[in-house]
Amino acid sequence: MKRTIRNVCSMLALVAVAGCSGMQTAIRAPEAPTERVALTPELRRLYRDAAEGSARVEALDGYADLFLRSPGKTAKAYCNVQLHRDGDARLIVTAGLLNWPVADMLIRPDSLFVHDMLNNRMLVGRNNGRNLEKILGVQARFGQLTETLFGIAGIPEPEGAIESVRQGSGKVSYTVRSVGGRKVLVVDEASRALEGLTLLDAMGRKSVEFRFSGFLAQQGAGGEVRVPREIDMALYRPEETDSSHSLRVVYDERVVNPPDLRITFRRPSKAKVVNLDEVERMPWL
């Protein structure tokens, strides 16, 4: 009887997830200026302000809708997101009208732990693009995932790495040398916020694109910060001009830099342990 009830609940949760799978995700990159200008002291300060603003968010705890798109597949999930910069992330995924929890994920820089509640499995594996795609539908690196969840991309490159600047319509675009290629940043002059970031490989091909919008001022433990409510990330393959995978995050609520955030993950004692490398795809995707 217990097994029958569990199977019925699992089927209902899967149906609820499938009902949301028609949601589309499409990155809408900010309009980049085209007029090339000199790097003035004011534009140097604008670059520094954008870089320093991205470094002020160290942790968050919130609730968000995640919209996923990959070739031939779209899906939606509602998550509790807990995250430390350069540290662990935890996603508790719920589904359906009753918000049943279907997965509890601990994402570390080098490893993944996923409690698949629908099948009572404990999935353990390496943190790499292939395994992240299995559990979240997007083949990203750990840093790309955390920057999308944070909504603020890190800008470690110094001013000396700036190669060119373009300005117009209240926006400034910086092309910057980075490890393995270049970055193109779009900064809003009025808010001094980073609205777009494109990563180019050594051949000049687009590999990752971020868009940040719906900025809100929030009070954190270290003072007020401006963070986007909506974040889009699109991944590109070298041979393609259109993105092959995308992830859109829309926050309902969140606390930035909570002073007492502790990410705790309890491994279920009776769940079957499965190597994530041997799993094809999670049932909620």
Disulfide bonds with the S-S distance in Angstrom:
none
